[in-house]
Amino acid sequence: MNLYAIRAIFVYEMKRFFRTLMESLLSPVISTCLYFVVFGTAIGSRIDQIEGVSYGAFIVPGLIMLSVMTQAISNASFGIYFPKFIGTIFELFSAPVSFLEIVIGYVGAAATKAMMIGVIILITAHFFVDITIQHPLAMLAFLVLTCLSFSLFGFIIGIWAENFQQLQLIPLLVITPLVFLGGSFYSISMLPPVWQTITLFNPVVYLISGFRWSFFGQADVPVGLSLLAILGFTALCLGVVWWIFKTGYRIKS
């Protein structure tokens, strides 16, 4: 294992993150604050509690998941796409660095950035609502697994994308709608029975439900199923990444 190569990629990606601190860190935090103001004030005044939890506190796990997922994908996809776009990725492939070390460097940096944003949003939320975390270790585990899996997913998107527009295609048209429809701002038990069944086909429901359980001890789906879902998604992304480097899909041309 070439730890120097991993460290070099990781440090380079983190330095890029801090060079664009305004858009990388402050932008998602400000957006989350606006969500608190809009949803907490406009909707929270009409909905007192959901399952015994104040509405302002109830939406915190969903807001964190929304930011973490989108930022993990964005950072990982851009991190690997930009070297491919300018051609420097071939210098990386010609160096004595394995595909595993490349993935660890880029995905590790993207996951770290997403986790930093998630933690900062959690701290910011305390200025708006009172939050208690009943299962902090479970919360940390779900956060780490989500950052890791969606960073892997973003890495795949970065390899697949042929232009900058495609980098935003899946996050904007797939991930964001799934998060909004996945119970981030409501409990799926509030939906009619038919829509509850349909919503269970949304994979994001299981991630948000498990993460919310770690805060309030309440979940829309069994916690074990949520953990199995995130582990399965991580394994699937790892398998796709392995296939990409084995076949050279969109990286050898």
N, C-alpha and C positions, 0 to 999 in steps of 0.2 A: 504493500500500500504506500503510494507516494504522497506522504502527508504534506510535503512542501508544495506540490501541485494543487492539492485541495485547498491549502491555506492561501495560496496565491489567488486562485479563482474566487474564493470566499471573500477575501479582503478587498479585491478589486470591485466586486459587486456591492459590498457594503459601503465602500467609498463613493460609488456612484449614487447610492441611496442618500447619503448625507450631503452630496453635492446638490441634489435636487430636493432638499428637505421640505421646501414649501409645498410642492405638489405631491411628494411621496408620503409625508407624514401629516402636515397641517391640513391638507385638503380633505382626507377622509375623516379626520377628527372634527373639522368644522361641519362637514356634511352630517355627521352623527349628531352634533349639537342641534342642527336644524331639524333633524328628525325628532329629537326630544321636544323641541319647542312646538313643532307642528302637531305631532301625534300626542304628545303629553298634554298640551293645552287644549287643542281642538277636540280630540277624541277622548282624552283622559277625563275631561270635564263631563262627558256624557257616559263614560263607562267607569264606574267606581272601582270595581275589582273583577278579576278573572280567577276563578278557583281559589279565592281567598288571598290573592296577591294583587296589590295595587297595579293599575294598568301601566303606569310609568315604569315600575320595576319589572313588570312582566315582559316588556318589549326589549329589555336590555340584552338578554342572550341572543335574540334574533338580530338585533343591530350589530352585535359583535360578530356573529356568524356572517352577516351580509358583508361587512367590511373585510373580515379575514379571508373569506373565499375569493372575493373580487381582487383584493390586493395580492394574495398569494399567486393567483393566476396571472395577473398583470406583470408582477415582478419577474416571475419565472419565464414567462413567454417572451418578454422583451429581452431578458438577460441572455437567452440563447439565440434569439432571432437576430439581434443586432450584429453579433460576430458573423453570422451566416450571411447577412445582408451586405456587409462591407468586405467579406471574404477572409477575415482573419481566423475563421473557424478552422480552415485547413492547416494553418500553422499550429493550432492546438492539437489537431489530429495527428500531425507529423511529429509532435513531441512525445517523449516517453511517458504518456499519460493514458491510462486505461479509461474505457467508457464509464466504468463504475466511479472512478475518481472525478470525472467530469460531471456526472450526475450529482454526486455528493456535494461538490463545490457550488454548482448553480442552484440546485434544489435546496441545499442547506441554507444558502444566503437568502433565497426567496422566503423560505419558511421562517427564518429568523426575523426578517422584516415584517412579515404578516403577524407574527406573534407579538412583536413590539407594538404594532398598531393596535392589536386586540387588547393588550394590557393597558395601553394609554387610554383607549376608549372606555375600558372598565373603570379606570381611575376617574375619568371625566364624568362618567355616569353618576358617581357618588355626589357630585355637585348638584345633581338634579333630583335624585331619588335616594331613598334609603335601601341599601341592598345587603343581604346576608347570603353567604355562600355555604350551604349545608354540607356539601361534599367537595371540598377544595381540591383534593387529589384527583377525583373524577373529572372535575372541571378542567384541571390542567391537562389530564390525559386526553380528553376530547379536543381541547384547544390544540395541543401538539399534533394529534393525529389529523385534524382538519387542516392545519397549516401544511403538514407534510404531504398529505394526499392531494390537495389542490395545487400545491407547488409542483408536484409531479405531473398533474393534469396540465398545468400551465406550460411546463417544459415540453410536453407532447404537442400542445398547440403551437408553441414557438417553432418546433421542428416542422410541423405541418404547414404553417402559414407561408404564403408566397409573397405577401405584401403587408403593409401596416394595417390596412383595413381588415384583413382577416384575423389579425391579432385581437381585435375588439369584437369580432362577430359572435363568437360563442359566449364570452362573458356578458355581452349586452343583450343578446337575443335568446340565450338559453339559461345561464346561471342566475342572472338577476330576476327574471320572471319566476323561476323555480323557487327562489328564496322568498319572494313576496307571496307566492301561493303555497308556501310550505309551512305556514303557521308562525312566521316570524313576528307578526303583529296581532295574532289572535290564536286561540286554541281551536283545533279542528273539531272539538266536541261542540262548538258553537254552530257548526255547519249542519245542513240537512243530512239525513242518513246517506242518501245517494252520493252527495258530494264528499262526505267523509270517506266513503269507500274509494272514490276516484282519487282523492288526495293521497291515499296510502300508496299509490303508484308513483308518487313524487319522492325520489330518493332523499331530497334535502329535508323532508319531514323528519326522517329518522335522526339526522344529525342535529337539527335544532331541538328536537324533543329530548334527546339524550343530554345535550348541553344545558337545556333549561332545567332538567331534572337535577343536575348537579348544583343548581342554585336554590331551587325551591322544593325539591323532593317530589315533584309532580311531572308526569310525562304523558304525552298523547299515545305513545306506543311503548312496549316493554323496553327497559334500558338495555337488556341483553341483546335485543334485536337491533337497537341503535348502534351498539358497539360492534356487532357483527357486520352491520352495513358499512361502517367507516373502515373497518379492517378489510372487508371485501373490496371496497373501492380502491384502497391503497394497494392491495395485491394486484388488482386489475391494471392499475396505472404502472406498477413495476413491470408487469408482464409486457405491456405495450412498449415501454421504454427499452426493455431487453430486445424485443423484436425489431425495433427501429435500428438499434446499433448492430444487430446481427445481419439485417438485410441491407442496411445503408439507406433506408427510405428517406429521400429528400436531403440527405447529407453528403452523398457522394457525387452529386452533380451540381 
